Amino acid sequence: MNDTPLSAKLGAEALGTFWLVFGGCGSAVLAAKFLSGDADNVQLGIGFVGVALAFGLTVLTGAFAFGHVSGGHFNPAVSIGLAIAKRFDPKLLAPYIVTQIVAATAAGAVLLLVASGKPGFSAVESGFATNGYGDRSPGGYSLVACLVVEVVLTAVFLYIILGATDDRAPKGFAPIAIGLGLTLIHLVSIPVTNTSVNPARSLGVAWFAGGAALSQVWLFIVAPIIGAAIAGATYATITAATNAVDEGVGNNPGVGTAKPATD
């Protein structure tokens, strides 16, 4: 991993982040609700469970495909949490985060192009898979409830990532644990916030969904970062981890050289 050019790492992050946003948000926009169109109007869409699986599968497949190049973050909160946990070089935070946001925005733009192929589609009126609280929460949950769920679930997500990529964990299975973890997170929180735990995912579609979406996106930048920071700062203490590791397959320490936590 140390010999991988930065351009390759950023390219892998761009591909993985694009896939996460296009696949996950695309499932919500295009496939969550799909009526048969006949007299019975049968619901043929994938619903909440399908969307949760789509987000989990994008991370699982993306981590296997690109994790050995960039570490497979695809999420600014993950990059920040890993840097705090001394699993990631802080000097790479800015280029990683910029790349993730740009790639997420590109995915949102392509998704809008596809969705607009259906007559009458409106990103503003449909919500365009954006996150929200209050009247923009799928279940009408308050700002405080949405803040708490995003902080807690992002922290849990980082604990899963840090645990699955710990030197003591079975090697090679991290992307599976991380993908399934993200699936469960979505199953819990889609009704609350439409699930962010990823500022790039939130921004990538909010740009196209109008002022109401953009006015609330701050929460889905701040809360995931807080949750990731909590996990990054406490994982080693809670689990008695003694080593920080280089990023590898899904941040798997089986690739790269282990470094002392004091480095």
C-alpha positions in Angstrom: 0.0 0.0 0.0 2.8 2.4 0.7 4.0 2.2 -2.9 0.6 2.9 -4.4 0.6 6.3 -6.1 -1.8 8.9 -4.7 -3.5 9.2 -8.1 -4.4 5.5 -8.0 -5.7 5.7 -4.4 -7.9 8.7 -5.4 -9.1 6.9 -8.5 -10.1 3.9 -6.5 -11.9 6.1 -4.0 -13.7 7.9 -6.8 -14.9 4.6 -8.3 -16.0 3.2 -5.0 -17.8 6.3 -3.9 -19.5 6.7 -7.2 -20.7 3.1 -7.0 -22.0 3.5 -3.4 -24.0 6.7 -4.2 -25.3 5.6 -7.6 -26.1 2.0 -6.5 -27.5 2.9 -3.0 -29.4 6.1 -3.9 -30.3 4.8 -7.3 -32.1 1.8 -5.6 -34.1 4.3 -3.5 -35.0 6.6 -6.4 -35.6 4.1 -9.2 -36.6 0.8 -7.5 -37.8 1.3 -4.0 -41.4 1.9 -5.1 -42.5 0.5 -8.5 -46.1 -0.2 -9.2 -47.1 -2.9 -11.8 -49.2 -0.4 -13.8 -52.1 -2.7 -14.2 -55.5 -2.4 -12.6 -54.3 -3.9 -9.4 -51.2 -1.6 -9.1 -49.2 -4.3 -7.4 -46.0 -3.0 -5.6 -43.1 -4.6 -7.4 -40.4 -2.4 -5.8 -37.7 -3.4 -3.4 -38.8 -1.3 -0.5 -36.7 -0.4 2.6 -35.1 -3.9 2.8 -34.0 -3.7 -0.8 -32.5 -0.3 -0.4 -30.7 -1.4 2.8 -29.3 -4.4 0.9 -28.3 -2.2 -2.0 -26.2 0.2 0.2 -24.6 -2.8 1.9 -23.8 -4.5 -1.3 -22.2 -1.4 -2.8 -19.8 -1.2 0.1 -19.1 -4.9 0.1 -18.4 -5.1 -3.6 -16.6 -1.8 -3.7 -14.3 -2.8 -0.8 -13.4 -6.1 -2.5 -12.9 -4.3 -5.8 -11.0 -1.2 -4.7 -10.0 -1.6 -1.1 -6.6 -3.0 -1.9 -5.8 0.2 -3.7 -7.2 3.0 -1.5 -8.4 1.3 1.6 -12.0 1.4 0.5 -13.3 4.3 2.6 -15.9 5.9 0.2 -17.0 8.1 3.0 -15.4 11.2 4.6 -16.5 10.1 8.1 -14.7 6.8 7.6 -11.5 8.6 6.5 -11.7 10.9 9.5 -12.4 8.1 12.0 -9.5 6.0 10.6 -7.2 9.0 10.8 -8.1 9.6 14.5 -7.6 5.8 15.2 -4.1 6.1 13.5 -5.1 3.7 10.8 -4.8 6.4 8.0 -2.4 9.1 7.2 -4.0 12.5 8.2 -2.1 14.2 5.3 -4.3 12.3 2.9 -7.6 13.4 4.5 -8.1 16.5 2.3 -7.6 14.8 -1.1 -9.6 11.8 0.0 -12.6 13.9 1.2 -12.6 16.1 -1.9 -12.5 13.1 -4.2 -15.3 11.4 -2.3 -17.5 14.5 -2.5 -16.8 15.0 -6.2 -17.5 11.4 -7.0 -20.7 11.4 -5.0 -21.8 14.5 -6.8 -21.0 12.9 -10.2 -23.1 9.9 -9.2 -26.0 12.1 -8.2 -25.8 13.9 -11.5 -25.9 10.6 -13.5 -28.7 9.4 -11.3 -30.7 12.6 -12.0 -30.1 12.1 -15.8 -31.5 8.6 -15.6 -34.4 9.4 -13.3 -35.4 12.4 -15.5 -36.0 9.9 -18.3 -39.4 9.2 -16.7 -41.9 11.9 -17.6 -42.9 14.1 -14.7 -40.0 13.2 -12.5 -38.8 16.0 -10.1 -35.8 15.6 -7.9 -37.3 18.3 -5.6 -40.7 16.8 -5.3 -39.5 13.2 -5.0 -36.9 14.0 -2.4 -34.2 12.3 -4.5 -33.1 9.9 -1.7 -31.9 12.9 0.4 -31.6 12.8 4.2 -33.8 15.0 6.5 -35.3 15.6 9.8 -38.7 16.9 10.9 -41.0 17.2 8.0 -38.3 15.8 5.7 -37.7 12.7 7.8 -39.5 9.7 6.3 -41.1 9.0 9.7 -41.4 12.6 10.9 -38.6 12.2 13.5 -37.3 15.3 15.3 -33.9 16.9 14.7 -32.6 15.6 18.1 -33.7 12.0 17.2 -32.1 12.2 13.8 -28.9 13.7 15.3 -28.7 10.9 17.9 -29.3 8.1 15.4 -26.7 9.4 12.9 -24.0 9.8 15.6 -24.7 6.4 17.2 -24.9 4.5 14.0 -21.9 6.1 12.4 -19.9 5.3 15.5 -21.1 1.7 15.3 -20.1 1.6 11.6 -16.6 2.7 12.5 -16.4 0.2 15.3 -17.3 -2.5 12.8 -14.7 -1.3 10.4 -12.0 -0.9 13.0 -12.8 -4.3 14.5 -13.1 -6.2 11.2 -9.7 -4.8 10.1 -8.0 -5.3 13.5 -4.8 -7.4 13.3 -6.5 -9.9 15.6 -9.5 -10.3 13.3 -9.8 -13.1 10.6 -8.1 -11.8 7.4 -10.0 -11.3 4.2 -13.5 -11.0 5.6 -13.6 -7.3 6.5 -15.6 -6.2 3.4 -18.3 -8.8 4.3 -18.7 -7.6 7.9 -18.6 -3.9 6.8 -21.2 -4.4 4.0 -23.6 -6.4 6.3 -23.1 -3.8 9.0 -24.1 -1.0 6.7 -27.1 -3.0 5.6 -28.3 -3.4 9.2 -27.6 0.3 9.9 -30.0 1.1 7.0 -32.6 -1.3 8.2 -32.7 0.6 11.5 -32.5 4.2 10.3 -34.1 4.6 6.9 -37.5 5.5 8.6 -35.7 8.1 10.7 -33.3 10.0 8.5 -33.3 8.0 5.2 -29.8 7.0 6.5 -26.7 9.0 5.9 -23.7 7.9 8.1 -21.8 9.4 5.1 -21.5 13.1 4.3 -20.5 12.5 0.7 -23.6 10.3 0.1 -25.8 13.1 1.6 -24.2 15.9 -0.4 -24.1 13.9 -3.6 -27.9 14.0 -4.0 -28.7 17.1 -1.9 -27.2 19.4 -4.5 -30.0 18.4 -6.9 -33.0 18.3 -4.5 -33.5 22.0 -3.9 -33.2 24.4 -1.0 -35.1 22.4 1.6 -32.7 19.4 1.3 -29.6 21.7 1.3 -30.8 23.5 4.4 -30.8 20.3 6.4 -27.7 18.6 5.0 -25.5 20.2 7.7 -26.8 17.6 10.2 -25.6 14.8 7.9 -22.2 16.3 7.7 -21.8 17.0 11.4 -23.4 14.0 13.0 -21.4 11.3 11.0 -18.1 13.1 11.7 -18.9 13.2 15.5 -19.8 9.5 15.5 -16.7 8.6 13.5 -14.5 10.6 15.8 -15.9 9.0 18.9 -15.2 5.5 17.5 -11.8 6.4 16.2 -10.8 7.9 19.5 -12.1 5.0 21.7 -11.7 1.8 19.8 -8.1 1.0 20.9 -8.9 1.7 24.5 -12.1 -0.3 24.6 -10.6 -3.3 22.8 -7.0 -3.1 24.0 -5.7 -2.8 20.5 -2.0 -2.2 20.4 -1.2 -1.7 16.7 -2.3 0.7 14.0 -2.2 -0.7 10.5 -1.9 0.5 6.9 -5.0 0.6 4.8 -5.4 -2.5 2.6 -8.3 -4.6 1.3 -11.2 -2.8 2.9 -8.5 -1.4 5.3 -7.5 -5.0 6.1 -4.2 -5.2 7.9 -3.4 -8.4 6.0 -2.0 -6.0 3.3 0.7 -3.5 4.2 3.0 -3.1 7.1 1.8 -2.8 10.7 2.9 0.3 12.6 3.1 1.0 16.3 0.2 2.9 17.6 2.5 5.6 18.7 3.7 6.5 15.2 
